[in-house]
Amino acid sequence: MNKNVLITGGAGFIGSNLAIRLLEKDYDVTVLDNLSIQIHGNNPELTSPLFQSIKGKVNFIHGDIRNKDDLAKSLKDVQIIIHFAAETGTGQSMYEATKYCDVNVNGTALLLDYITNKKHSIKKVVVASSRAVYGEGKYYCKNDGFVFPIERDELDMKNGDFEAKCPHCNCSIDMVATDEESKLHPSSIYGITKLSQEEMTSVICKSLGIPSVVLRYQNVYGPGQSLSNPYTGILSIFSTLIKNNRTINIFEDGEESRDFVFISDVIEATILGIEKDEANFQVFNVGSGVPITVENVAKTLLDLYGLDVPLYISGNYRIGDIRHNFADLIKIKRLLGYKPKYTFYKGISKFVDWVNQQEINESQYESSLNIMRLKNLLK
């Protein structure tokens, strides 16, 4: 296979890291990105370390996934598409549904229209999806076996009971690793759009005989992650608050957990998806396989920064949030040989070392929460 690659959204956190790694492996890399202000600032030439990391190294096209001319220019002589272009952020998606659907769904549809109707040299499409497609994910009930709970009851959460319940008997359940065969029932607009990306790409690529690969990323973090975007990246959000000596508002009871996966492991998994034929027409979880509580995240950051700011476990909760989710990695380990190299502590230590070298701006997190309160999405 030739090595001409297009990364849509390739100036973002994961995309830019992937671009650099592919350049090291002698790929010819084209990046299509609109340099969103929320991620890259008002002047990306000066305010975006992510953009600066690839500037002059890749064939960069400043454009939009929703623009047919930009797509045509980007796809010239491309053999492999890695599709990252998307609006991200569970909370924000709940009050910007039109924008999320337009970029994530319609943008993907335009890309697939091009593949279907235009002459091209595309041999593989890799789609960056999300653990958000699972909603609450997989649990075990002592009465009903493996179950997939629906969205948590708001009255329960209002009363301080944040755990998911069995959808059949309403009793307590235990979280287990969520595998790729688990029920797909996203609980946010963001999750719905990511599932749409997956399904549209899989259907079209299968009909054309072009291998597609779906990678469901867990919570990706690491050096280079935006410290100014108040909607994504809990480690970045907490770090900016800590550096500004601001109170950290920990939602629910702090025991909600996520699978945090270090950026280097994500890039390794993505390259395996690009290069291995065993990945063709498959869906894979990409994570660490270990759940970490949000309170643990906050306390570890404070310890590593050597700073003392108040932690406030508020009992607040966001509509669309899930309680727990962590990845079952059996499939990606078996078929692709993927093995995460970074423990959470090792990865967060590298992240903190990087943050300590950055200029930290005022946190915009509280402003984002106020918007959600006004929309009745934060309780």
C-alpha positions in Angstrom: 0.0 0.0 0.0 1.2 3.5 -0.8 1.7 5.8 2.0 -0.3 8.9 1.1 -2.5 9.7 4.1 -5.2 12.3 4.8 -6.0 13.1 8.4 -9.2 15.1 8.7 -9.0 17.2 11.9 -5.3 16.5 11.9 -4.3 19.7 13.7 -6.2 18.5 16.8 -4.7 16.7 19.8 -4.8 13.2 18.6 -4.5 14.0 14.9 -1.4 16.1 15.2 0.4 13.5 17.3 -0.6 10.9 14.8 0.7 13.1 11.9 4.1 13.4 13.6 4.4 9.7 14.1 3.4 8.9 10.6 6.0 11.3 9.2 8.6 9.5 11.3 7.4 6.3 9.5 7.9 7.9 6.1 4.2 8.5 5.3 3.2 11.5 3.2 0.7 13.3 5.3 -2.0 15.7 4.3 -4.0 17.5 7.1 -7.4 19.1 6.6 -8.4 21.2 9.5 -10.5 24.4 10.1 -8.4 25.4 13.1 -11.4 25.9 15.4 -11.0 28.9 17.8 -12.1 26.7 20.7 -9.2 24.4 20.3 -6.5 26.6 18.6 -7.2 30.1 19.8 -7.8 33.3 17.8 -4.4 33.2 16.1 -3.3 29.6 15.6 0.1 30.7 14.3 0.8 32.0 17.7 -1.7 30.4 20.1 -1.8 26.8 19.0 1.1 24.5 19.9 -0.8 21.7 18.2 -0.8 23.5 14.9 2.7 24.7 15.3 3.9 21.1 15.8 2.8 20.1 12.3 3.2 23.4 10.4 5.6 23.1 7.5 5.9 19.3 8.0 2.6 18.2 6.4 0.6 19.3 3.4 -1.7 21.5 5.4 -5.1 22.5 4.0 -7.0 25.1 6.0 -10.5 24.1 5.2 -13.7 22.4 6.4 -14.9 18.8 6.1 -18.3 20.2 5.0 -16.8 22.0 2.0 -16.7 19.9 -1.2 -13.9 21.9 -2.7 -11.7 21.5 0.4 -12.5 17.7 0.4 -11.5 17.4 -3.3 -8.3 19.2 -2.7 -7.4 17.1 0.4 -8.2 13.7 -1.2 -6.0 14.0 -4.2 -3.7 10.9 -4.5 -4.7 9.8 -1.0 -4.7 6.1 -0.2 -5.6 6.1 3.5 -8.1 8.4 5.3 -8.0 8.8 9.0 -11.2 10.7 9.9 -10.8 12.8 13.1 -12.7 15.9 12.0 -15.5 16.3 14.5 -17.0 18.5 17.2 -16.2 17.0 20.6 -17.6 17.3 24.1 -20.5 15.6 25.6 -21.9 18.5 27.6 -21.6 21.1 24.8 -23.3 18.7 22.4 -26.5 18.8 24.5 -27.2 22.4 23.6 -25.5 22.6 20.2 -27.1 19.7 18.6 -27.4 21.3 15.1 -23.7 22.1 15.1 -22.6 18.6 16.2 -24.9 16.9 13.7 -23.8 19.2 10.9 -20.1 18.7 11.4 -20.0 15.1 12.6 -22.8 13.6 10.6 -23.1 15.8 7.5 -19.3 16.2 7.2 -18.9 12.4 7.3 -21.7 12.0 4.7 -19.9 14.4 2.3 -16.7 12.5 2.7 -18.5 9.3 1.9 -20.3 10.9 -1.0 -16.9 11.7 -2.5 -15.6 8.2 -2.0 -18.8 6.8 -3.6 -19.1 9.2 -6.6 -15.7 10.5 -7.5 -12.6 8.8 -8.9 -10.0 8.2 -6.2 -7.3 6.0 -4.9 -8.5 5.3 -1.4 -7.7 1.9 0.0 -8.7 2.2 3.7 -10.7 4.4 5.9 -10.1 4.7 9.7 -12.7 6.4 11.8 -12.0 7.9 15.2 -15.1 7.0 17.3 -15.7 7.2 21.1 -16.6 5.1 24.1 -19.7 7.5 24.2 -21.4 5.2 21.7 -21.9 2.7 24.6 -23.8 5.0 26.9 -23.6 3.5 30.4 -21.8 0.4 29.0 -21.8 -3.1 30.4 -22.6 -4.2 34.0 -23.4 -7.4 35.8 -26.6 -8.0 37.8 -26.8 -10.9 40.3 -30.3 -11.5 39.1 -30.2 -10.9 35.4 -26.6 -11.5 34.4 -24.9 -9.0 32.0 -27.0 -5.9 31.5 -26.8 -2.5 29.8 -28.5 0.1 32.0 -30.5 3.0 30.5 -29.8 6.6 31.5 -29.8 7.1 35.2 -33.0 8.4 36.9 -32.7 12.1 37.6 -34.7 11.8 40.9 -32.1 9.3 42.1 -29.3 11.6 41.3 -31.0 14.6 42.9 -31.2 12.5 46.0 -27.5 11.6 45.8 -27.8 8.1 44.4 -25.6 8.2 41.3 -25.1 4.5 40.5 -26.6 2.9 37.4 -29.3 0.3 38.1 -30.4 -2.9 36.5 -32.9 -2.1 33.7 -34.8 -5.2 34.5 -35.0 -5.5 38.3 -33.7 -2.0 39.3 -31.2 -3.5 41.8 -27.6 -2.5 42.3 -25.2 -3.7 39.6 -21.4 -4.0 39.2 -19.5 -2.4 36.4 -17.5 -4.7 34.1 -15.3 -4.1 31.1 -17.3 -3.0 28.0 -16.5 -5.1 24.9 -17.2 -4.2 21.3 -20.3 -6.5 21.2 -22.0 -4.5 24.0 -25.2 -2.7 23.4 -24.9 0.7 21.6 -27.1 3.2 23.2 -25.4 6.7 23.5 -26.8 9.0 26.1 -25.6 12.3 24.5 -25.9 14.0 21.1 -22.1 13.7 20.8 -22.4 9.9 21.3 -25.2 9.7 18.8 -23.2 11.5 16.1 -20.1 9.3 16.7 -22.3 6.2 16.3 -23.7 7.7 13.1 -20.1 8.2 11.8 -19.3 4.6 12.5 -22.3 3.1 10.9 -22.3 5.3 7.8 -18.7 4.6 7.2 -19.0 0.9 7.7 -22.0 0.6 5.4 -20.5 2.6 2.5 -17.0 1.1 2.7 -18.4 -2.4 2.8 -20.5 -1.7 -0.2 -17.5 -0.4 -2.1 -15.1 -3.1 -0.9 -12.9 -0.6 0.8 -11.7 -1.7 4.3 -12.9 0.4 7.1 -11.6 0.4 10.7 -13.5 1.9 13.7 -11.5 2.8 16.8 -13.5 3.6 19.9 -11.2 5.8 22.0 -11.6 6.1 25.7 -10.6 9.3 27.6 -7.4 10.3 25.8 -4.9 12.6 27.6 -1.3 13.6 27.5 1.2 16.4 26.7 -0.2 18.9 24.1 -3.8 18.6 25.1 -5.6 21.9 25.0 -5.5 23.7 28.4 -8.0 26.3 27.3 -10.9 24.3 26.0 -13.4 24.1 28.9 -15.4 21.3 27.4 -13.0 18.4 26.9 -10.2 16.8 28.8 -10.8 16.5 32.5 -7.0 16.4 33.3 -6.6 19.7 31.4 -9.6 21.3 33.0 -8.5 20.4 36.5 -4.9 21.4 35.8 -5.9 24.9 34.6 -8.1 25.3 37.7 -5.2 24.2 40.0 -2.7 26.5 38.3 -5.2 29.4 38.7 -5.7 28.4 42.4 -9.4 27.8 41.8 -11.6 25.3 43.6 -12.2 22.1 41.8 -15.9 21.2 41.6 -16.0 17.4 41.4 -19.4 16.3 40.2 -21.6 13.6 41.7 -19.8 11.9 44.6 -16.4 11.7 43.0 -16.6 8.0 42.5 -17.6 8.1 38.8 -14.9 6.5 36.8 -13.4 6.6 33.3 -10.7 4.7 31.3 -7.9 7.2 30.8 -5.6 6.3 28.0 -2.2 8.0 27.2 -1.8 9.6 23.9 1.2 7.5 22.9 -0.8 4.3 23.4 -3.7 5.8 21.3 -1.3 6.6 18.4 0.2 3.1 18.6 -3.3 1.5 18.4 -4.3 3.8 15.5 -1.2 2.9 13.5 -2.0 -0.8 14.1 -5.4 -0.1 12.6 -3.9 1.6 9.6 -1.2 -1.0 8.9 -2.6 -4.4 9.8 -5.0 -6.2 7.5 -6.4 -8.0 10.5 -8.0 -4.6 11.4 -10.0 -4.4 8.1 -13.8 -4.2 8.6 -13.4 -4.4 12.4 -14.4 -2.3 15.4 -11.9 -1.9 18.3 -11.9 -0.4 21.8 -8.8 1.7 22.5 -8.1 2.3 26.1 -6.0 1.3 29.1 -8.6 -1.2 30.4 -8.5 0.3 33.9 -11.2 2.5 35.5 -9.9 5.6 37.5 -12.3 7.7 39.6 -12.6 11.4 39.1 -11.7 12.1 42.7 -8.5 10.0 42.3 -7.7 12.1 39.2 -8.0 15.4 41.1 -6.0 14.2 44.1 -3.2 12.8 42.0 -2.9 16.0 40.1 -2.7 18.0 43.3 0.0 15.7 44.7 2.1 15.9 41.5 1.8 19.7 41.2 2.6 20.0 44.9 -0.2 22.6 45.2 -3.2 22.7 47.6 -6.5 24.0 46.2 -9.9 23.1 47.6 -11.7 20.0 46.3 -15.4 20.4 46.4 -17.4 17.2 45.9 -20.6 19.0 45.0 -23.2 16.5 44.1 -23.8 18.4 40.8 -24.5 16.2 37.8 -24.8 16.8 34.1 -27.5 15.5 31.9 -26.0 13.1 29.4 -23.1 12.0 31.6 -22.5 8.3 32.3 -21.5 6.8 35.7 -18.7 4.3 34.7 -17.1 2.9 31.6 -13.9 1.1 30.9 -12.7 -0.8 27.9 -12.5 -4.5 27.3 -9.2 -4.8 25.3 -9.3 -8.6 24.5 -10.2 -8.1 20.8 -7.6 -5.4 20.0 -4.9 -7.3 21.8 -5.8 -10.6 20.1 -6.1 -9.3 16.5 -3.7 -6.4 16.4 -1.2 -7.1 19.3 -2.0 -3.8 21.0 -0.8 -3.5 24.6 -1.0 -0.2 26.4 2.4 0.8 27.8 1.4 3.6 30.1 -0.1 3.1 33.5 -2.2 6.0 34.7 0.4 7.3 37.1 3.2 7.1 34.5 1.1 9.0 32.0 -0.3 11.6 34.3 3.3 12.3 35.6 4.4 13.0 32.0 1.4 15.2 31.5 2.1 17.2 34.6 5.7 17.7 33.6 4.5 19.2 30.4 1.9 21.4 32.0 4.5 22.8 34.3 6.3 24.2 31.2 3.3 25.9 29.8 1.9 29.4 30.2 -1.5 29.0 31.8 -4.4 31.3 30.9 -7.5 32.0 33.0 -9.8 29.1 33.3 -13.0 29.3 31.3 -14.5 26.3 32.9 -16.9 28.1 35.2 -18.3 30.0 32.3 -19.0 26.8 30.5 -20.8 25.4 33.6 -22.9 28.6 33.8 -24.0 28.0 30.2 -25.1 24.5 31.1 -26.9 25.7 34.2 -28.8 28.2 32.1 -29.8 25.4 29.7 -30.9 23.3 32.7 -28.3 20.6 31.8 -26.3 21.0 35.0 -28.1 20.3 38.2 
